Every structure is written in structure tokens, then in C-alpha cells.
Amino acid sequence: MPEEEKPREKLLQRGASALTDAELLALFCGTGLPGVNAIDMGRMLVKQSGSLQALSRRSLNDLMQIKGIGPAKACQLAAIFEFGKRLAIERRSQSPLDSPEAVYDLLGPTLQSLNHESLQVLLLNTKYHLIQVQEISKGGLNECIAHPREILRAAITHSAYAFILVHNHPSGDPSPSRADRKLTSQLKLASEHVSIEMLDHIIIGTPSAQSDQAYFSFREMGLL
């Protein structure tokens, strides 16, 4: 491989944005396998998973099943994906979270990377700036159970002025279920009793060839 095409040298000369997904992964892999260089290893990782997003959803044990990925490399990959998620949260915490788009930008990549449902609450101050993201519960492939008191307990504990409920549908379809609608209705009523504003309930999906809908907002649809 020409010197200028090696990932490290290419990054030094042209910046990280010039690297392909496979080349970025090659920098983490460091070395490949006999007959397979690090870039080919990166291409293999993306191809086997289907996308970077799908790769980020794989567990440590799953990653270690890939030939050439041991505990150290699996941990490095998991760490960099987690770093990206936390960076996104830090960046968004400096501006108001007062729209479904802002919430999707903040938590979309994180929740789309999960293979189980996760119910999270965004706790906000009077300017709708983020105080904290807190996971309330997590479930199986298509089930996440929570009670309004658990959500409101988090809001009261952190003296939140308002909150946004967010959860994902691993199936990719963000359409609300009957249970989603029932929880939203109960929580809206309970939050009014303790004078904490329920700003929205957003369900995160995954755009696909069948549907380009990335999220469902109860507030946007006039259901809150």
C-alpha cells in the first residue's frame, strides 16, 4: 500500500474526515490477520454487521466471535462507540431540548444501537436545558415496563422543571402501542398533580426502505 494511503498517514495529511469507515476501523484494529490487512479487517467488520450503526449494537461477546477480534479490540470498539454517544449528549446539553428533532439528535443514535427497549427520561430546567438523562427501565425485544411514579421520582429528585419521556422500538417502527398511549396518558395526569411539565413522549425508531419515519412524537401529533 502506498505510504500516503495508509490510514494513519492519510489522517495526518488530510484529516479524519477523509477516512472511510473501514479506514477508521483499521486504526482501532491496528493489525489484521494473515493475508488480511487492517483496512480489509475494517471492511469485513462493516460488511458483516451491515452498517456502523449495526456494528455499534453488537455486544462485547458478539464482537469477540468475529475472527481477529479479541477482548482488547472488542473493548476498544465498545469504548469508542460509547464515547461518541456521550459526546452527542454533551453537545446537545448546551441548547434547549424543546423539539422532537433536538431529542432525536441527542438520543437517536444511542437508542437505535440497542437491541432491547430502553425507557429514558430527559430532565430539564426552566430553560429546557438538559439536567440529566436517566434510564428508568429496560426490557426485552419489544417490552419495557415502567410506572409513572418511577419517572416522576427521578424528576422530583433532581428538581426538574420539565421532562421528556423517550424510549425505543427495536423493531424499527416508532408507532405507539396501546401500552405506550396508556403510559403517556397516566403520566401526563400524574405530572400535573406535582406541577412538573411533561413536554413530550418520543418513540425512537429506525428509518428503513419500508418507512423513513425515525421517531414518533406525542406532542407533535397533538396527543399530549
C-alpha positions in Angstrom: 0.0 0.0 0.0 1.4 3.5 -0.9 2.5 5.3 2.2 0.1 8.2 1.6 -2.9 5.7 1.5 -2.2 4.2 4.9 -4.9 5.3 7.4 -2.6 7.0 9.9 -0.6 8.9 7.2 -3.8 9.8 5.4 -5.3 11.2 8.6 -2.2 13.2 9.3 -2.2 14.7 5.9 -5.9 15.2 5.1 -7.8 14.9 8.4 -10.0 12.3 9.9 -13.0 13.2 7.7 -11.0 12.0 4.7 -11.0 8.4 6.0 -13.6 5.8 5.1 -15.5 3.8 7.7 -13.2 0.8 7.1 -10.1 3.0 7.4 -11.3 4.5 10.7 -11.9 1.0 12.0 -8.5 -0.1 10.7 -6.9 2.5 13.1 -8.6 0.7 16.0 -7.8 -2.8 14.8 -4.2 -1.8 14.4 -3.3 -5.1 12.8 -5.2 -7.6 10.6 -5.0 -11.3 10.1 -2.6 -13.4 8.0 -3.4 -12.4 4.4 -5.8 -9.7 5.6 -4.6 -6.2 6.3 -6.2 -3.8 8.9 -8.3 -2.0 6.2 -9.7 -5.3 4.9 -10.4 -6.1 8.5 -12.3 -2.9 8.9 -14.3 -3.6 5.7 -15.1 -7.0 7.0 -16.5 -5.6 10.2 -18.8 -3.2 8.4 -19.9 -5.8 5.9 -20.7 -8.5 8.4 -22.7 -6.0 10.5 -24.4 -4.2 7.6 -23.5 -0.7 8.9 -21.6 1.2 11.5 -24.9 1.6 13.5 -25.5 -2.2 13.4 -21.9 -2.8 14.5 -22.4 -0.4 17.4 -25.3 -2.6 18.6 -23.3 -5.7 18.9 -22.4 -6.8 22.4 -18.9 -7.5 23.6 -19.4 -11.2 23.4 -20.8 -10.9 19.9 -17.8 -8.8 18.8 -15.4 -11.4 20.2 -17.0 -14.0 18.0 -15.5 -12.2 15.0 -12.3 -13.7 13.8 -9.4 -11.4 14.8 -11.4 -9.5 17.5 -10.3 -10.5 21.0 -11.3 -8.9 24.3 -8.9 -5.9 23.9 -10.2 -4.9 20.4 -13.8 -5.6 21.4 -13.4 -3.3 24.4 -11.8 -0.6 22.2 -14.7 -0.7 19.8 -17.3 -0.6 22.6 -15.4 2.3 24.2 -15.3 4.4 21.0 -19.0 3.9 20.3 -19.8 4.9 23.9 -17.6 7.9 23.6 -19.5 9.1 20.5 -22.8 8.7 22.4 -21.6 10.8 25.3 -20.1 13.4 23.1 -23.5 13.8 21.4 -25.2 14.2 24.8 -22.7 16.8 25.9 -23.0 18.8 22.7 -26.8 18.9 22.9 -26.9 19.8 26.6 -25.9 23.4 25.8 -29.1 24.2 23.9 -32.8 23.8 24.7 -34.4 20.4 24.2 -37.7 21.8 23.1 -38.4 19.9 19.9 -38.6 16.3 18.8 -35.7 16.9 16.3 -33.4 18.1 19.1 -34.3 15.0 21.2 -33.7 12.7 18.3 -30.3 14.3 17.6 -29.4 13.7 21.2 -30.6 10.2 21.9 -31.5 8.7 18.4 -28.1 7.1 17.7 -27.9 5.7 21.2 -31.3 4.1 21.3 -31.1 2.9 17.8 -27.9 1.0 18.7 -29.8 -1.1 21.3 -31.4 -4.5 20.7 -33.8 -4.1 23.6 -36.2 -1.4 24.7 -34.9 1.3 27.0 -37.2 3.8 28.7 -35.3 7.0 29.5 -36.3 10.4 30.8 -34.7 13.7 30.0 -34.8 16.0 33.0 -34.9 19.7 32.1 -34.5 23.0 33.8 -36.7 26.1 33.3 -34.9 26.9 30.0 -35.4 23.4 28.8 -31.7 22.7 29.1 -30.7 19.2 30.0 -30.0 18.4 33.6 -29.6 14.7 33.2 -30.5 11.7 31.1 -31.7 8.8 33.3 -32.7 5.3 32.3 -35.9 4.3 34.1 -36.2 0.7 32.8 -35.2 -1.7 30.1 -36.9 -4.7 28.8 -36.8 -7.5 26.2 -37.0 -7.1 22.4 -40.4 -5.5 22.4 -41.3 -4.8 26.1 -40.4 -2.1 28.5 -42.4 -1.8 31.7 -42.4 1.4 33.9 -44.8 3.1 36.3 -45.4 6.9 36.3 -44.2 7.1 39.9 -40.7 5.9 38.9 -40.4 8.6 36.2 -41.7 11.3 38.5 -39.4 10.2 41.3 -36.5 11.0 39.1 -37.8 14.4 38.1 -38.6 15.3 41.7 -35.2 14.1 43.0 -33.3 16.3 40.5 -35.7 19.3 40.9 -36.6 19.2 37.3 -39.0 21.8 35.9 -40.0 19.6 33.0 -39.2 16.3 31.4 -39.4 14.4 28.2 -40.0 10.6 28.1 -38.1 8.7 25.4 -38.0 5.1 24.5 -37.1 3.0 21.5 -38.7 0.3 19.5 -36.0 -2.2 18.4 -38.4 -3.4 15.6 -37.6 0.0 13.9 -41.3 1.0 13.8 -41.9 4.0 16.1 -45.7 3.8 16.0 -47.0 3.9 19.6 -48.6 0.7 21.1 -51.6 0.7 23.3 -49.3 0.4 26.3 -47.4 3.5 25.1 -50.6 5.5 24.8 -51.8 4.4 28.2 -48.5 5.2 29.9 -48.5 8.7 28.3 -52.0 9.5 29.4 -51.3 8.3 33.0 -48.0 10.2 33.2 -49.5 13.4 31.9 -52.2 13.4 34.5 -49.8 12.5 37.3 -47.2 15.2 36.3 -49.9 17.8 36.5 -50.6 16.9 40.1 -47.0 17.6 41.1 -46.6 20.7 38.9 -43.9 19.2 36.6 -44.3 19.8 32.9 -44.4 16.7 30.7 -43.1 18.2 27.5 -43.3 15.2 25.2 -43.1 11.4 24.9 -40.9 10.4 21.9 -40.5 6.9 20.5 -37.3 6.3 18.6 -37.5 4.0 15.5 -35.0 3.2 12.7 -35.6 4.5 9.2 -35.7 1.8 6.6 -36.6 1.1 3.0 -40.2 0.5 4.1 -40.5 3.7 6.2 -38.4 6.8 6.6 -40.1 7.7 10.0 -37.3 8.0 12.5 -39.4 8.9 15.6 -43.0 9.5 16.8 -43.8 12.5 19.0 -47.0 12.5 21.0 -46.8 16.3 21.3 -46.2 16.8 17.6 -49.2 14.6 16.8 -51.4 16.5 19.1 -51.8 13.6 21.6 -50.2 15.4 24.6 
